[in-house]
């Protein structure tokens, strides 16, 4: 790598590590009760007074929802497509919701937690319980063996 590109890549890696993005940079953990935010004076917004009761909404809007939406961008979801999301955690649910916003004709969410699957149905997805046969078999049955060359599937990273 050329020296100038190496320096740029090093700076980008350090900047993206500010919130503890996994595997990048020197900061650990971004999903914790407390978080150290380097240079917070320059990259964080001050929320208005009285916003404490909406704190979870701000987190959802600034973290979980954009991550789920970005998954649909990376998958190239187009109107009319069938989308399968494996994992109905917060990011998976937001990916399913985002696929619907982008016009997917059918969105299926595969998980083995009934409470999460109930939330998937609440946003308009087809819930597939992975404990009642494999998710793949159920998806194949619902789609008649597949849904053509433009089907999309996305699985959020699972902890190891």
C-alpha positions in Angstrom: 0.0 0.0 0.0 1.3 3.5 -0.8 2.4 5.5 2.2 -0.3 8.2 1.7 -3.1 5.6 1.4 -1.8 3.7 4.5 -1.9 7.0 6.5 -5.4 7.7 5.3 -6.6 4.1 6.1 -5.1 4.4 9.5 -6.9 7.7 10.2 -10.2 6.4 8.9 -9.9 3.3 11.1 -9.2 5.4 14.2 -12.1 7.7 13.5 -14.6 4.8 13.0 -13.5 3.3 16.2 -14.9 6.1 18.3 -17.9 4.1 19.4 -16.3 0.8 19.7 -17.3 -0.7 16.4 -16.3 -4.4 16.6 -12.9 -5.2 15.3 -11.8 -1.7 14.4 -9.7 0.6 16.5 -8.6 0.7 20.1 -12.0 1.2 21.8 -14.0 -1.7 23.1 -17.8 -2.0 23.3 -20.4 0.2 21.8 -23.5 -1.6 23.2 -23.0 -1.0 26.9 -24.6 0.9 29.8 -21.8 3.5 29.7 -19.7 4.5 26.8 -16.6 6.6 26.4 -17.0 8.9 23.4 -13.7 10.5 22.3 -14.1 14.0 20.8 -17.7 14.1 22.0 -17.6 17.9 21.9 -17.4 17.7 18.1 -19.6 14.7 17.1 -22.5 14.4 19.5 -25.7 16.3 19.7 -27.1 17.8 22.8 -30.7 16.6 23.3 -33.3 19.1 24.4 -34.3 19.4 28.1 -37.0 17.0 29.1 -36.0 14.4 26.5 -35.1 11.7 29.1 -38.5 9.9 28.6 -37.7 9.7 24.8 -34.2 8.4 25.4 -34.9 5.0 23.9 -36.5 6.6 20.8 -33.3 8.6 20.2 -31.2 5.5 20.5 -33.5 3.6 18.1 -33.4 6.5 15.6 -29.7 7.0 15.7 -28.4 3.4 15.9 -30.7 0.5 15.5 -33.0 1.7 12.7 -30.2 3.1 10.5 -28.3 -0.2 10.8 -31.3 -2.2 9.8 -32.1 0.2 6.9 -28.4 0.0 5.7 -28.8 -3.8 5.5 -31.5 -3.3 2.9 -29.3 -0.9 1.0 -26.4 -3.4 1.0 -28.8 -6.2 -0.1 -30.2 -3.9 -2.9 -33.8 -4.5 -1.9 -36.2 -3.4 -4.7 -40.0 -3.0 -4.7 -41.9 -6.2 -5.3 -39.1 -8.5 -4.0 -39.3 -11.2 -1.4 -37.0 -10.6 1.6 -36.0 -13.0 4.3 -34.3 -11.7 7.5 -32.7 -14.3 9.8 -32.8 -13.0 13.4 -35.6 -10.9 14.9 -33.5 -8.9 17.3 -33.7 -5.1 17.2 -31.5 -4.7 14.1 -33.3 -7.7 12.3 -36.7 -6.2 13.1 -35.6 -2.8 11.7 -34.2 -4.5 8.6 -37.6 -6.2 8.1 -39.4 -2.9 8.6 -37.0 -1.1 6.2 -37.6 -3.8 3.5 -41.3 -3.1 3.8 -40.7 0.7 3.6 -38.6 0.1 0.4 -41.6 -1.8 -1.1 -40.8 -5.4 -0.7 -43.8 -7.5 -1.5 -43.2 -10.1 1.2 -40.8 -10.0 4.2 -40.3 -13.1 6.3 -38.4 -13.0 9.6 -36.9 -16.3 10.9 -36.1 -16.6 14.6 -36.7 -19.0 17.5 -38.0 -16.4 20.1 -41.8 -16.2 20.0 -41.8 -12.7 21.6 -39.6 -11.4 18.8 -41.6 -13.1 16.1 -44.7 -11.4 17.5 -43.0 -8.0 17.0 -42.1 -9.1 13.5 -45.7 -9.7 12.7 -46.7 -6.4 14.3 -44.5 -4.5 11.7 -46.1 -6.5 8.8 -43.7 -9.4 8.3 -44.4 -13.1 8.1 -43.0 -14.7 11.3 -41.2 -18.0 10.9 -40.5 -20.0 14.0 -37.2 -21.8 13.5 -38.1 -24.3 16.3 -41.0 -25.7 14.1 -38.9 -27.2 11.3 -36.0 -25.4 9.7 -36.5 -21.8 8.6 -35.2 -22.7 5.2 -37.8 -25.4 4.7 -40.6 -23.0 5.8 -39.4 -20.2 3.5 -39.2 -22.7 0.6 -42.8 -23.8 1.4 -44.1 -20.2 1.6 -42.5 -19.2 -1.6 -43.2 -22.3 -3.6 -39.5 -23.4 -3.7 -38.0 -19.9 -4.1 -39.0 -16.6 -5.4 -36.8 -16.0 -8.4 -33.4 -14.4 -8.9 -34.2 -11.2 -7.0 -34.9 -12.8 -3.5 -32.9 -11.3 -0.7 -31.8 -12.7 2.7 -30.0 -10.9 5.4 -28.8 -12.2 8.8 -27.5 -9.8 11.5 -24.3 -10.9 13.2 -24.9 -13.3 16.1 -22.7 -13.3 19.2 -20.4 -16.2 19.4 
